[in-house]
Amino acid sequence: QVQLVESGGGLVQAGGSLRLSCAASGSTISIKGMGWYRQAPGKQRELVAQIRPGLGTNYADSVRGRFTISRDNAKNTVYLQMNSLKPEDTAVYYCHASLDWGSSWGQGTQVTVSS
């Protein structure tokens, strides 16, 4: 079992920045890739960014150049630095981990960008 706990969400004005953190605990040795997804009201959950050993990083077109995903293996933590935020970035952001036998999700953290 792997548990994921997100933090760092909140309310920010357009053009501002936020940094999300996701701390993993439990059987962290089973974690392969990690990533961030988001879900806005009335929309499907979508991939925002992911980081995978040996494969590097991958970003949604809508956030490329504004968001940066990084991982601190020593702390079992993945980060999402979000700059130049836009109102359309408003969503619940979920941390995700790909495991040897499946996957795990965090509980989500709300990000609200006001215009």
N, C-alpha and C positions, 0 to 999 in steps of 0.2 A: 504494500500500500504506500502511496505517495500522497501527501497532503500539500496543497498549495494555498498560500495566504497572500492576497494582494493588498497593497496600500498605496497611498499617494494621490488618489482621485480627489476631485473637488470642483469648485466653481472658479472659472478664470475668464477674463475678457478676451475677445478676439485679438490675436496677435501675441498672446501670452504663452507661457510655457508651464508644463507640468512634467514631473518625473514619477512614473509608476514603478513599483517594486513588487516582486513576487518571490517569496521565500518558500523553498521546498523542504519538506521534512519526511522522515520515514525511510523507505527503501530507495534513497536517492541514487544509489549505484545503478539502478535500472533505468534511469532517465537517459533518453537518447537526445532528442531535440526538444526545444522549448519555444513557446511563442505566445503572442497576444492576439486575441480575437476581440471583436466588438459587436454589439447589437444595439441598434437604435430602435425606438418605438415603431412597431409596425413593419420592421424590416428583418431579414434573415441575419443570422450571425455570420460575420465575414472575417477572413484572415486579415490582420493588420501587418504583422511582421513575425518572422521566425528565425531561429538560429539553430543550426545543426552541425555537429562535429564533422569536419571534413567537407562540408557543403557550403559553409558560410552563412550569409544572411539573405533573406528574401523579404520584399516589401510589397504591399499593395500599391498600385499606381497612384492612388489618391493621397498617399502619405510619403511616398519616396522623396527624399530631399528635405523633409521636415521632421521626420521621426527617426530615431536611432535605437536599435535593440542591442543590448550587450548582456554578457553573462559573466558572473563571478563564480567560478566552479568551487573555489575554496569556501564560499559562503552559501553555495547552493541557491543562488539568487539570480534572477533575470530582471533586467531593467528595461523600461521603455521611456526614453527621453523624447518628449513631444514639444516641438517648437512651432512658432507661427500658427498657433491653433486657430481653427475656423469653427463657426457655429455648426457646420455639418460634421464636425468631429464629435459632437455630443452623442454619447452612448454609454452603455455599461461595458466596461472593458474586462475581459476574462483572460486569465493566465491559463496556458495549456502545456502539458508535458506529454511527449510521446514516450511510452515505456516499452520495455522488452515484450510485454504481454498485452499491452493495451494502451490506455491513455488516462489522464487525470485532469480535472478542471478545478479552478479556483471558484470562489463564490461570487466574484465580480466586484468591481469598484466603479462608482458613477463618475463620469467626467462630463461636466456641463460647460459649454463655451457660450458666453453671452455676446451679442453683437453690439 
